[in-house]
Amino acid sequence: MNTKSNWKCKAMSTREVGTNYEVLAEQYLKERGLLPLARNQRVHHAEIDLILKDGQYLVFVEVKYRRNQHFAKVLEQLRVSQLERIKYAARAWMASEKLIEHRTYCRFDLIIITGEPFHIEWFKDAF
């Protein structure tokens, strides 16, 4: 009798790992009084990880995760082109929601999650 199982444990994709940490970041921000509006909003080649409301501010959040803190500084890894794509996606999302850009207070925040067990850093108005 063959007792060897054909079942294999499927490793999580990079996207699934990212989604898990975005959910963690969203929960962290909810606990601090922000109201979630949307997650993973894609426009062409740009994506906004989280969109929340903080008082009068519409907050667009980029979430970054690194397994350990020995990896290059996360802030140094953000490229100008990536930040421009996030801003482009924010404008497109606002237009789809019929929000007027020059009449809406906006902020771009960064959540960095590092380590196992994890450590969360929140940078308000990061870019």
HUQUIBEL-V476326 format. One record per backbone hydrogen bond with DSSP energy under -0.5 kcal/mol. NH is the residue of the N-H (numbers start at 1). CO is the residue of the C=O. E is the energy in kcal/mol with one decimal. If there is no record, write none. Layout:
# HUQUIBEL-V476326
{{NH & CO & E} {NH & CO & E}}
This chain:
# HUQUIBEL-V476326
{{3 & 1 & -0.7} {10 & 8 & -0.6} {11 & 9 & -0.5} {17 & 13 & -2.4} {18 & 14 & -2.6} {19 & 15 & -2.5} {20 & 16 & -2.1} {21 & 17 & -1.9} {22 & 18 & -2.1} {23 & 19 & -2.4} {24 & 20 & -1.9} {25 & 21 & -2.4} {26 & 22 & -2.6} {27 & 23 & -2.4} {28 & 24 & -2.3} {29 & 25 & -2.4} {30 & 26 & -2.5} {31 & 27 & -2.3} {32 & 29 & -0.7} {33 & 30 & -1.9} {34 & 29 & -2.2} {35 & 53 & -2.7} {36 & 34 & -0.6} {37 & 51 & -3.1} {38 & 51 & -1.9} {40 & 49 & -2.4} {41 & 48 & -2.1} {42 & 40 & -0.7} {43 & 46 & -2.6} {46 & 43 & -2.3} {48 & 41 & -2.4} {49 & 47 & -0.5} {49 & 61 & -0.6} {50 & 61 & -1.8} {51 & 38 & -2.6} {52 & 59 & -2.7} {53 & 35 & -2.3} {54 & 57 & -2.8} {57 & 54 & -2.2} {58 & 105 & -2.8} {59 & 52 & -3.4} {59 & 57 & -0.6} {60 & 58 & -0.5} {60 & 107 & -2.8} {61 & 50 & -2.9} {61 & 59 & -0.5} {62 & 109 & -2.1} {64 & 111 & -2.8} {66 & 113 & -2.2} {71 & 68 & -0.9} {76 & 73 & -0.5} {77 & 73 & -0.7} {77 & 74 & -1.1} {78 & 74 & -0.6} {78 & 75 & -0.8} {79 & 77 & -0.6} {83 & 79 & -2.2} {84 & 80 & -2.4} {85 & 81 & -1.9} {86 & 82 & -2.1} {87 & 83 & -2.2} {88 & 84 & -2.4} {89 & 85 & -2.6} {90 & 86 & -2.3} {91 & 87 & -2.3} {92 & 88 & -2.3} {93 & 89 & -2.6} {94 & 90 & -2.6} {95 & 91 & -2.3} {96 & 92 & -2.2} {97 & 93 & -1.5} {98 & 95 & -1.3} {99 & 94 & -3.1} {101 & 99 & -0.6} {103 & 100 & -1.7} {104 & 101 & -1.3} {105 & 56 & -0.5} {107 & 58 & -2.2} {109 & 60 & -2.4} {109 & 107 & -0.6} {110 & 123 & -2.2} {111 & 62 & -2.6} {112 & 121 & -2.7} {113 & 64 & -3.1} {113 & 111 & -0.5} {114 & 119 & -2.4} {115 & 66 & -1.4} {119 & 114 & -2.4} {121 & 112 & -2.5} {123 & 110 & -3.3} {123 & 121 & -0.5} {124 & 122 & -0.7} {126 & 108 & -1.7} {126 & 123 & -0.7} {127 & 108 & -1.2}}
